[in-house]
């Protein structure tokens, strides 16, 4: 329990201290006119109150990542605490903050446009397709999760595709309507519910005097298949949204188009990520206790299943239901904004005006058709969801890695002659090593069944070093 308390304190200090360092480096200017003020369009560029934007951003980036991802990461043991804390403070929150800051400075630019500006036109074209594909994967994953949870816990006699249809209908509505009509009104309520759910878990810690394992008791790999799931890189892929997530940077432009003052970027972008880190830490601590002290309840359980195990073990039926509904709302509210982001990214690079509803529908429909096809696969094929989730997780971290390189180039140009780019260069190198080594070490998703782990790590290190050298060569050329 002491490790958990220290971890929470460190996350809070990260916001109070380190975020101000980053803010000073960026040169946030409260006098600059924001895109929402310069040209509101009533659809995507809509000024909103800061507290509302914060809750929407928090719920957009949260999804089931800081819950199910943290639970799956907790299988590796207390090492997950360290990744959530230090990953969140020095990588994830900085990644979200700077990506959002760049977007607000560039008229609410979508993420691939930011990649293109700092990494070249070829990367922009590639990341347009890659990011849209990731958004479609997110949409499919975040229809599957709430549909399965609703079906299992509330309507076991229903055909699951009834819930799929209902959720998809809502997604289409939320994607097409102006951001302040659905998202702006109900997301703050769901955000409060998600936070209340995390608080309930903390109360359970105190009431039941939960003996959460301490970091200093040992950080050995406790994964049930530890031999084929080394902590590096598998844990760093499993815990994405609670530490760093490329998906977050796709959501930042949505909120950058709603802010009325640049000063809001630090509490909204950095602050929402720290809040998510606290939520992830709470669920990771709860799951670590169950994996460590009650393994018989965890056998064969997925991240979704463990939510029910934890809720039903600790809470009365009513609170357990609210807890499960909180997870459902988190999934739903990330799925619809993911598909909204896909619509905006496609509209941006195809230069399709999004004011007329028919044009919004024209862009959205192909995105929804592809998401539906992946969703059917995930529900019909027994291993379908696991396959989609694994590739979604890797793609998410790959996107974070590319974004970190983009913001590193931005910092090197934004502050020429100063070396502040190191605050993102180090996380960029680390995430490069994570994402590349995953492809070379993972047994099912990569070449781990063919290559020895030592060789896979060696190749990943060489490629990461080459990326670092390339950065310095290009940086020096632009002086």
Secondary structure as UniProt FT lines:
FT   HELIX           2..13
FT   HELIX           14..18
FT   HELIX           19..26
FT   TURN            30..31
FT   HELIX           35..38
FT   HELIX           50..62
FT   TURN            63..64
FT   HELIX           65..69
FT   HELIX           70..74
FT   TURN            75..76
FT   HELIX           79..87
FT   HELIX           88..92
FT   HELIX           93..105
FT   TURN            106..107
FT   HELIX           111..119
FT   HELIX           121..153
FT   TURN            156..157
FT   HELIX           160..176
FT   TURN            179..182
FT   HELIX           183..207
FT   TURN            208..209
FT   HELIX           215..217
FT   TURN            224..225
FT   HELIX           226..228
FT   HELIX           231..238
FT   TURN            241..243
FT   HELIX           246..256
FT   TURN            257..258
FT   TURN            262..263
FT   HELIX           264..265
FT   HELIX           266..270
FT   HELIX           271..293
FT   HELIX           295..297
FT   TURN            298..300
FT   HELIX           303..314
FT   HELIX           317..350
FT   HELIX           357..380
FT   TURN            382..383
FT   HELIX           384..414
FT   TURN            415..417
FT   TURN            420..421
FT   HELIX           422..441
FT   TURN            443..445
FT   TURN            448..450
FT   HELIX           453..477
//
